[in-house]
Amino acid sequence: MPDASSLNPGFMVVHGNRLDELRSLVVSWMRRYPLAPWKMKLPWYRATVSPNG
C-alpha cells in the first residue's frame, strides 16, 4: 500500500461474507489512513439551515 501522503481520493467497494475479516480490514485501513477532522465549512450550510434549527 502507498503511504498516506500519496493516497488519492476515490471510491472503493469491499465485499465479503466473513464479517470478522471485513471488520479487520476496515480497522487496519483506518489505522493506516486515519481520517482528518471534519470541519463545517460548507457554503450552502448557512443558507439552508435556519437559526432556529
PyMOL Python script that loads the backbone (N, CA, C, O; Angstrom):
from pymol import cmd

cmd.read_pdbstr("""\
ATOM      1  N   MET A   1       0.831  -1.186   0.000  1.00  0.00           N
ATOM      2  CA  MET A   1       0.000   0.000   0.000  1.00  0.00           C
ATOM      3  C   MET A   1       0.872   1.244   0.000  1.00  0.00           C
ATOM      4  O   MET A   1       1.939   1.252   0.615  1.00  0.00           O
ATOM      5  N   PRO A   2       0.435   2.293  -0.680  1.00  0.00           N
ATOM      6  CA  PRO A   2       1.197   3.544  -0.661  1.00  0.00           C
ATOM      7  C   PRO A   2       1.051   4.239   0.685  1.00  0.00           C
ATOM      8  O   PRO A   2       0.123   3.961   1.445  1.00  0.00           O
ATOM      9  N   ASP A   3       1.979   5.144   0.968  1.00  0.00           N
ATOM     10  CA  ASP A   3       1.854   5.887   2.215  1.00  0.00           C
ATOM     11  C   ASP A   3       0.703   6.876   2.113  1.00  0.00           C
ATOM     12  O   ASP A   3       0.201   7.149   1.023  1.00  0.00           O
ATOM     13  N   ALA A   4       0.284   7.416   3.272  1.00  0.00           N
ATOM     14  CA  ALA A   4      -0.908   8.264   3.323  1.00  0.00           C
ATOM     15  C   ALA A   4      -0.760   9.524   2.492  1.00  0.00           C
ATOM     16  O   ALA A   4      -1.759  10.050   2.001  1.00  0.00           O
ATOM     17  N   SER A   5       0.454  10.021   2.318  1.00  0.00           N
ATOM     18  CA  SER A   5       0.622  11.252   1.559  1.00  0.00           C
ATOM     19  C   SER A   5       0.377  11.045   0.065  1.00  0.00           C
ATOM     20  O   SER A   5       0.046  12.002  -0.635  1.00  0.00           O
ATOM     21  N   SER A   6       0.529   9.829  -0.434  1.00  0.00           N
ATOM     22  CA  SER A   6       0.321   9.579  -1.862  1.00  0.00           C
ATOM     23  C   SER A   6      -1.012   8.896  -2.149  1.00  0.00           C
ATOM     24  O   SER A   6      -1.251   8.467  -3.278  1.00  0.00           O
ATOM     25  N   LEU A   7      -1.870   8.789  -1.162  1.00  0.00           N
ATOM     26  CA  LEU A   7      -3.170   8.152  -1.338  1.00  0.00           C
ATOM     27  C   LEU A   7      -4.113   9.110  -2.060  1.00  0.00           C
ATOM     28  O   LEU A   7      -4.372  10.212  -1.576  1.00  0.00           O
ATOM     29  N   ASN A   8      -4.618   8.696  -3.201  1.00  0.00           N
ATOM     30  CA  ASN A   8      -5.525   9.524  -3.990  1.00  0.00           C
ATOM     31  C   ASN A   8      -6.962   9.304  -3.548  1.00  0.00           C
ATOM     32  O   ASN A   8      -7.327   8.184  -3.190  1.00  0.00           O
ATOM     33  N   PRO A   9      -7.792  10.355  -3.565  1.00  0.00           N
ATOM     34  CA  PRO A   9      -9.199  10.180  -3.235  1.00  0.00           C
ATOM     35  C   PRO A   9      -9.876   9.297  -4.273  1.00  0.00           C
ATOM     36  O   PRO A   9      -9.492   9.287  -5.443  1.00  0.00           O
ATOM     37  N   GLY A  10     -10.876   8.565  -3.838  1.00  0.00           N
ATOM     38  CA  GLY A  10     -11.592   7.705  -4.764  1.00  0.00           C
ATOM     39  C   GLY A  10     -12.678   6.921  -4.061  1.00  0.00           C
ATOM     40  O   GLY A  10     -13.062   7.240  -2.936  1.00  0.00           O
ATOM     41  N   PHE A  11     -13.161   5.910  -4.722  1.00  0.00           N
ATOM     42  CA  PHE A  11     -14.242   5.074  -4.215  1.00  0.00           C
ATOM     43  C   PHE A  11     -13.784   3.626  -4.257  1.00  0.00           C
ATOM     44  O   PHE A  11     -13.261   3.162  -5.270  1.00  0.00           O
ATOM     45  N   MET A  12     -13.982   2.911  -3.150  1.00  0.00           N
ATOM     46  CA  MET A  12     -13.568   1.518  -3.082  1.00  0.00           C
ATOM     47  C   MET A  12     -14.732   0.696  -2.537  1.00  0.00           C
ATOM     48  O   MET A  12     -15.372   1.085  -1.560  1.00  0.00           O
ATOM     49  N   VAL A  13     -14.995  -0.422  -3.162  1.00  0.00           N
ATOM     50  CA  VAL A  13     -16.033  -1.332  -2.703  1.00  0.00           C
ATOM     51  C   VAL A  13     -15.352  -2.606  -2.238  1.00  0.00           C
ATOM     52  O   VAL A  13     -14.566  -3.209  -2.969  1.00  0.00           O
ATOM     53  N   VAL A  14     -15.665  -3.012  -1.008  1.00  0.00           N
ATOM     54  CA  VAL A  14     -15.132  -4.256  -0.457  1.00  0.00           C
ATOM     55  C   VAL A  14     -16.330  -5.129  -0.118  1.00  0.00           C
ATOM     56  O   VAL A  14     -17.232  -4.703   0.602  1.00  0.00           O
ATOM     57  N   HIS A  15     -16.338  -6.342  -0.635  1.00  0.00           N
ATOM     58  CA  HIS A  15     -17.465  -7.248  -0.434  1.00  0.00           C
ATOM     59  C   HIS A  15     -16.948  -8.569   0.108  1.00  0.00           C
ATOM     60  O   HIS A  15     -15.885  -9.044  -0.290  1.00  0.00           O
ATOM     61  N   GLY A  16     -17.702  -9.148   1.009  1.00  0.00           N
ATOM     62  CA  GLY A  16     -17.328 -10.452   1.526  1.00  0.00           C
ATOM     63  C   GLY A  16     -18.404 -10.993   2.444  1.00  0.00           C
ATOM     64  O   GLY A  16     -19.284 -10.257   2.890  1.00  0.00           O
ATOM     65  N   ASN A  17     -18.328 -12.275   2.721  1.00  0.00           N
ATOM     66  CA  ASN A  17     -19.295 -12.930   3.596  1.00  0.00           C
ATOM     67  C   ASN A  17     -18.762 -13.139   5.005  1.00  0.00           C
ATOM     68  O   ASN A  17     -19.505 -13.579   5.883  1.00  0.00           O
ATOM     69  N   ARG A  18     -17.509 -12.837   5.235  1.00  0.00           N
ATOM     70  CA  ARG A  18     -16.905 -13.042   6.551  1.00  0.00           C
ATOM     71  C   ARG A  18     -16.767 -11.684   7.231  1.00  0.00           C
ATOM     72  O   ARG A  18     -15.803 -10.954   7.001  1.00  0.00           O
ATOM     73  N   LEU A  19     -17.747 -11.358   8.072  1.00  0.00           N
ATOM     74  CA  LEU A  19     -17.787 -10.040   8.688  1.00  0.00           C
ATOM     75  C   LEU A  19     -16.585  -9.764   9.576  1.00  0.00           C
ATOM     76  O   LEU A  19     -16.138  -8.620   9.666  1.00  0.00           O
ATOM     77  N   ASP A  20     -16.052 -10.789  10.233  1.00  0.00           N
ATOM     78  CA  ASP A  20     -14.887 -10.571  11.096  1.00  0.00           C
ATOM     79  C   ASP A  20     -13.673 -10.131  10.278  1.00  0.00           C
ATOM     80  O   ASP A  20     -12.895  -9.292  10.733  1.00  0.00           O
ATOM     81  N   GLU A  21     -13.504 -10.682   9.089  1.00  0.00           N
ATOM     82  CA  GLU A  21     -12.380 -10.270   8.244  1.00  0.00           C
ATOM     83  C   GLU A  21     -12.619  -8.899   7.617  1.00  0.00           C
ATOM     84  O   GLU A  21     -11.675  -8.127   7.444  1.00  0.00           O
ATOM     85  N   LEU A  22     -13.872  -8.587   7.274  1.00  0.00           N
ATOM     86  CA  LEU A  22     -14.180  -7.254   6.760  1.00  0.00           C
ATOM     87  C   LEU A  22     -13.923  -6.196   7.827  1.00  0.00           C
ATOM     88  O   LEU A  22     -13.376  -5.132   7.540  1.00  0.00           O
ATOM     89  N   ARG A  23     -14.323  -6.499   9.058  1.00  0.00           N
ATOM     90  CA  ARG A  23     -14.073  -5.569  10.159  1.00  0.00           C
ATOM     91  C   ARG A  23     -12.584  -5.372  10.359  1.00  0.00           C
ATOM     92  O   ARG A  23     -12.128  -4.242  10.539  1.00  0.00           O
ATOM     93  N   SER A  24     -11.828  -6.438  10.332  1.00  0.00           N
ATOM     94  CA  SER A  24     -10.377  -6.351  10.486  1.00  0.00           C
ATOM     95  C   SER A  24      -9.755  -5.497   9.389  1.00  0.00           C
ATOM     96  O   SER A  24      -8.855  -4.701   9.655  1.00  0.00           O
ATOM     97  N   LEU A  25     -10.230  -5.658   8.166  1.00  0.00           N
ATOM     98  CA  LEU A  25      -9.728  -4.858   7.051  1.00  0.00           C
ATOM     99  C   LEU A  25     -10.018  -3.375   7.259  1.00  0.00           C
ATOM    100  O   LEU A  25      -9.138  -2.535   7.067  1.00  0.00           O
ATOM    101  N   VAL A  26     -11.248  -3.052   7.652  1.00  0.00           N
ATOM    102  CA  VAL A  26     -11.622  -1.649   7.857  1.00  0.00           C
ATOM    103  C   VAL A  26     -10.822  -1.036   8.997  1.00  0.00           C
ATOM    104  O   VAL A  26     -10.354   0.097   8.881  1.00  0.00           O
ATOM    105  N   VAL A  27     -10.659  -1.759  10.087  1.00  0.00           N
ATOM    106  CA  VAL A  27      -9.896  -1.241  11.229  1.00  0.00           C
ATOM    107  C   VAL A  27      -8.444  -1.015  10.842  1.00  0.00           C
ATOM    108  O   VAL A  27      -7.875   0.022  11.183  1.00  0.00           O
ATOM    109  N   SER A  28      -7.835  -1.952  10.144  1.00  0.00           N
ATOM    110  CA  SER A  28      -6.434  -1.777   9.752  1.00  0.00           C
ATOM    111  C   SER A  28      -6.284  -0.640   8.740  1.00  0.00           C
ATOM    112  O   SER A  28      -5.293   0.088   8.773  1.00  0.00           O
ATOM    113  N   TRP A  29      -7.260  -0.482   7.839  1.00  0.00           N
ATOM    114  CA  TRP A  29      -7.211   0.621   6.868  1.00  0.00           C
ATOM    115  C   TRP A  29      -7.318   1.965   7.584  1.00  0.00           C
ATOM    116  O   TRP A  29      -6.585   2.901   7.266  1.00  0.00           O
ATOM    117  N   MET A  30      -8.239   2.059   8.558  1.00  0.00           N
ATOM    118  CA  MET A  30      -8.417   3.321   9.276  1.00  0.00           C
ATOM    119  C   MET A  30      -7.210   3.647  10.154  1.00  0.00           C
ATOM    120  O   MET A  30      -6.905   4.820  10.372  1.00  0.00           O
ATOM    121  N   ARG A  31      -6.532   2.641  10.651  1.00  0.00           N
ATOM    122  CA  ARG A  31      -5.303   2.896  11.416  1.00  0.00           C
ATOM    123  C   ARG A  31      -4.185   3.383  10.504  1.00  0.00           C
ATOM    124  O   ARG A  31      -3.388   4.239  10.885  1.00  0.00           O
ATOM    125  N   ARG A  32      -4.134   2.836   9.312  1.00  0.00           N
ATOM    126  CA  ARG A  32      -3.074   3.231   8.381  1.00  0.00           C
ATOM    127  C   ARG A  32      -3.356   4.577   7.723  1.00  0.00           C
ATOM    128  O   ARG A  32      -2.438   5.366   7.500  1.00  0.00           O
ATOM    129  N   TYR A  33      -4.618   4.838   7.412  1.00  0.00           N
ATOM    130  CA  TYR A  33      -5.027   6.086   6.758  1.00  0.00           C
ATOM    131  C   TYR A  33      -6.132   6.750   7.582  1.00  0.00           C
ATOM    132  O   TYR A  33      -7.294   6.715   7.179  1.00  0.00           O
ATOM    133  N   PRO A  34      -5.800   7.350   8.718  1.00  0.00           N
ATOM    134  CA  PRO A  34      -6.849   7.964   9.551  1.00  0.00           C
ATOM    135  C   PRO A  34      -7.503   9.152   8.844  1.00  0.00           C
ATOM    136  O   PRO A  34      -6.877   9.848   8.045  1.00  0.00           O
ATOM    137  N   LEU A  35      -8.761   9.357   9.159  1.00  0.00           N
ATOM    138  CA  LEU A  35      -9.498  10.472   8.579  1.00  0.00           C
ATOM    139  C   LEU A  35      -9.115  11.769   9.275  1.00  0.00           C
ATOM    140  O   LEU A  35      -8.876  11.794  10.483  1.00  0.00           O
ATOM    141  N   ALA A  36      -9.061  12.823   8.516  1.00  0.00           N
ATOM    142  CA  ALA A  36      -8.810  14.143   9.095  1.00  0.00           C
ATOM    143  C   ALA A  36     -10.081  14.617   9.797  1.00  0.00           C
ATOM    144  O   ALA A  36     -11.176  14.185   9.437  1.00  0.00           O
ATOM    145  N   PRO A  37      -9.958  15.489  10.785  1.00  0.00           N
ATOM    146  CA  PRO A  37     -11.163  16.010  11.449  1.00  0.00           C
ATOM    147  C   PRO A  37     -12.060  16.735  10.452  1.00  0.00           C
ATOM    148  O   PRO A  37     -11.577  17.427   9.556  1.00  0.00           O
ATOM    149  N   TRP A  38     -13.360  16.570  10.618  1.00  0.00           N
ATOM    150  CA  TRP A  38     -14.321  17.204   9.725  1.00  0.00           C
ATOM    151  C   TRP A  38     -14.546  18.635  10.168  1.00  0.00           C
ATOM    152  O   TRP A  38     -14.730  18.899  11.356  1.00  0.00           O
ATOM    153  N   LYS A  39     -14.533  19.556   9.223  1.00  0.00           N
ATOM    154  CA  LYS A  39     -14.734  20.968   9.527  1.00  0.00           C
ATOM    155  C   LYS A  39     -15.991  21.452   8.819  1.00  0.00           C
ATOM    156  O   LYS A  39     -16.208  21.158   7.643  1.00  0.00           O
ATOM    157  N   MET A  40     -16.811  22.191   9.541  1.00  0.00           N
ATOM    158  CA  MET A  40     -18.049  22.716   8.976  1.00  0.00           C
ATOM    159  C   MET A  40     -17.740  23.985   8.194  1.00  0.00           C
ATOM    160  O   MET A  40     -17.879  25.091   8.717  1.00  0.00           O
ATOM    161  N   LYS A  41     -17.325  23.828   6.959  1.00  0.00           N
ATOM    162  CA  LYS A  41     -17.038  24.960   6.090  1.00  0.00           C
ATOM    163  C   LYS A  41     -17.767  24.771   4.770  1.00  0.00           C
ATOM    164  O   LYS A  41     -17.161  24.824   3.700  1.00  0.00           O
ATOM    165  N   LEU A  42     -19.048  24.555   4.856  1.00  0.00           N
ATOM    166  CA  LEU A  42     -19.847  24.351   3.660  1.00  0.00           C
ATOM    167  C   LEU A  42     -20.593  25.639   3.343  1.00  0.00           C
ATOM    168  O   LEU A  42     -21.345  26.126   4.187  1.00  0.00           O
ATOM    169  N   PRO A  43     -20.412  26.205   2.159  1.00  0.00           N
ATOM    170  CA  PRO A  43     -21.042  27.492   1.845  1.00  0.00           C
ATOM    171  C   PRO A  43     -22.563  27.432   1.818  1.00  0.00           C
ATOM    172  O   PRO A  43     -23.214  28.439   2.096  1.00  0.00           O
ATOM    173  N   TRP A  44     -23.143  26.291   1.496  1.00  0.00           N
ATOM    174  CA  TRP A  44     -24.595  26.188   1.415  1.00  0.00           C
ATOM    175  C   TRP A  44     -25.230  25.943   2.770  1.00  0.00           C
ATOM    176  O   TRP A  44     -26.448  26.068   2.899  1.00  0.00           O
ATOM    177  N   TYR A  45     -24.444  25.598   3.790  1.00  0.00           N
ATOM    178  CA  TYR A  45     -24.999  25.217   5.094  1.00  0.00           C
ATOM    179  C   TYR A  45     -25.780  26.361   5.726  1.00  0.00           C
ATOM    180  O   TYR A  45     -26.892  26.154   6.213  1.00  0.00           O
ATOM    181  N   ARG A  46     -25.216  27.561   5.725  1.00  0.00           N
ATOM    182  CA  ARG A  46     -25.889  28.697   6.356  1.00  0.00           C
ATOM    183  C   ARG A  46     -27.160  29.085   5.609  1.00  0.00           C
ATOM    184  O   ARG A  46     -28.113  29.572   6.217  1.00  0.00           O
ATOM    185  N   ALA A  47     -27.178  28.876   4.319  1.00  0.00           N
ATOM    186  CA  ALA A  47     -28.348  29.254   3.525  1.00  0.00           C
ATOM    187  C   ALA A  47     -29.505  28.283   3.721  1.00  0.00           C
ATOM    188  O   ALA A  47     -30.662  28.668   3.554  1.00  0.00           O
ATOM    189  N   THR A  48     -29.217  27.030   4.071  1.00  0.00           N
ATOM    190  CA  THR A  48     -30.278  26.026   4.157  1.00  0.00           C
ATOM    191  C   THR A  48     -30.748  25.759   5.575  1.00  0.00           C
ATOM    192  O   THR A  48     -31.834  25.208   5.755  1.00  0.00           O
ATOM    193  N   VAL A  49     -29.978  26.127   6.584  1.00  0.00           N
ATOM    194  CA  VAL A  49     -30.342  25.844   7.971  1.00  0.00           C
ATOM    195  C   VAL A  49     -30.716  27.153   8.651  1.00  0.00           C
ATOM    196  O   VAL A  49     -29.915  28.087   8.706  1.00  0.00           O
ATOM    197  N   SER A  50     -31.931  27.212   9.166  1.00  0.00           N
ATOM    198  CA  SER A  50     -32.372  28.433   9.838  1.00  0.00           C
ATOM    199  C   SER A  50     -31.748  28.523  11.229  1.00  0.00           C
ATOM    200  O   SER A  50     -31.340  27.498  11.776  1.00  0.00           O
ATOM    201  N   PRO A  51     -31.664  29.715  11.816  1.00  0.00           N
ATOM    202  CA  PRO A  51     -31.081  29.859  13.155  1.00  0.00           C
ATOM    203  C   PRO A  51     -31.850  29.099  14.227  1.00  0.00           C
ATOM    204  O   PRO A  51     -31.279  28.768  15.267  1.00  0.00           O
ATOM    205  N   ASN A  52     -33.115  28.816  14.006  1.00  0.00           N
ATOM    206  CA  ASN A  52     -33.924  28.110  14.999  1.00  0.00           C
ATOM    207  C   ASN A  52     -33.870  26.598  14.832  1.00  0.00           C
ATOM    208  O   ASN A  52     -34.597  25.883  15.522  1.00  0.00           O
ATOM    209  N   GLY A  53     -33.046  26.103  13.954  1.00  0.00           N
ATOM    210  CA  GLY A  53     -32.912  24.664  13.797  1.00  0.00           C
ATOM    211  C   GLY A  53     -33.435  24.205  12.507  1.00  0.00           C
ATOM    212  O   GLY A  53     -33.397  23.010  12.215  1.00  0.00           O
TER     213      GLY A  53
END
""", "prot")
cmd.dss("prot")
cmd.show_as("cartoon", "prot")
cmd.util.cbc("prot")
cmd.orient("prot")
